[in-house]
Amino acid sequence: MENYEWLNWTLLLGSFGILILIGYLSSRVIKDSDAAGFLVAGRSLGPFVGAGTIVATGFSGWGFMGSPGVAYEFGSIEVLGNFFFAPAMVIAVLYFANFLRKRADELGSCTIPEYVAQVHGEGLMARWVKGVAAVITIVLLLVFLTSQIKAVGLLGASWLGISLNDSALLMISVIILYTMLGGLAAVAWTDTLMVSGMGIGALVMMVQIFTDISPLELIDRLNAIDPELLNPTTSAPYGESKGSVFLVLPYAFLFTAVLPYMAVRFLAFKPTVKMHQVAIWVAPMGCLLSLVPIVGMYVRVAHPELAQADQAMPAYLSTFLHPALAGVITLFILFAMKSTANSLLHTVSSAASHDLRTALFPDSKASNSRILWINRSWVAILGLVGFLMMLYAPPFMLSWLGILGSGTLLAVMIGPVFISSFWRGNSYGALAAMLTGLVTSGSFLLFTQVGWVEGPLYGCLASSVVYVAVSKLTASSTATQPVGRYRLN
């Protein structure tokens, strides 16, 4: 591989140039008179770009690094679990995206915390809701961002022959630069380029694997290593019951519909976009990328002595592909990781620069150009914070840390974002639901042995119940009514 390091650096620097150029070109949608330019791409996304950024963000570092590692460790259960993300994304796009887009457009919402605050009241309590939602979003997504920075750093280090810290700093610096330039438009357009590479990479890997070993032979050899890899008695790491893996479908639906860094894309679509057009693109992209965990099972057969399961993908690239081809595929996998890292970075910076700022200083008279400068500054600040968190974080499994951040945030937001679509509570219910989801899901994932999707879903259940109960207990008879005039589709 050493003889090809020059090629790897050429590919990387060339891609950096393209990404920065896209960031510069996308900055044209940012207008000093319109905060939506930076925060929601001026509501300019079409069906293909919208689908590309949704899929690229959903299938990311965990999909190309974490998920093969889980498949290496636990077997076919991860292939099934990963597959559920594609139909879940399609369902979210078809049956929730249009509602959220229209409602947010009516309210003038540019972020999910802002949407939550505007739905649940006005004045001081709305500011509390926005501020709490922003703080929780920042904390939990910084946890997730830490896992993404480490994932991209690990792969970049082995690819370029440099240290993990140098690799991570190089990658996050470029992500910071193009995200600062173009905001969500830069994120979405670069994501679309990235998902194209991700799809090519997935296709190439599947062709290589199944020309080297037939599916039946792969099954036989996995069964010889450990029958649990193909016919598990539990759904570990998703849960102890064999059926727990099917919980990934509702989890992935809520993941797409509720999480701020995913759902904000629904706010960015053009008003004229038909969501079935988006779903037509999401489905094949998602199904193709769902195949990537098979790499982990293939490496388990061919290279069973790995010290760490998360090394499954790097081992595959260095062992089973020609160095030149491995360099190109590695670039595409780095794209996958960057696609989520830039989305997380944009969301946490928006929560700090827009949501937290307006919650604390609602009467601020800052000029539009100064606000844009604040938005961009927070991108740089929080990108560096994420890098520092990675440097000092204890050892962790990439997929688990990602679920700790995203799954817990899912439990935080389900009531104020999703349940409010059917039955709208008040600000007290929203605050109680957010705190309940945070404590419940976080406690399950940190202090118990429940499955990776079970903990967040328990948190979702608790949060939803508290949202309704507290809203009923604290509201007047007219404060919480069914949202009759809004339809999910």
Buried (B, 14 or more C-beta within 10 A) or exposed (E): BEEBBEBBBEBBEEBBEEBBEBBBBBBEBBEEEBBBBBBBBBBBBBBBBBBBBBBBBBBBBBBBBBBBBBBBBBBBBBBBBBBBBBBBBBBBBBBBBBBBBBBBBEEEBBBBBBBBBBBBBEEEBBBBBBBBBBBBBBBBBBBBBBBBBBBBBBBBBBBBEBEBEEBBBBBBBBBBBBBBBBBBBBBBBBBBBBBBBBBBBBEBBBEBBBEEBEEEEBBEBBBEBEEBBBEBEBBBBBBEBEEBBBBBBBBBBBBBBBBBBBBBBBBBBBEEBEBEBBBBBBBEBBBBBBBBBBBBBBBBBBBEEBEBBBBBBBBBBBEBBEBEBBBBBBBBBBBBBBBBBBBBBBBBBBBBBBBBBBBEEEEEEEEEEEBBEBBBBBBBBBBBBBBEBBBEBEEBBBBBBBBBBBBBBBBBBBBBBBBBBEBBBBBBBBBBBBBBBBBBBBBBBEEEEBBBBBBBBBBBBBBBBBBBBBBBEBBEEEBBEEBEEBEBE
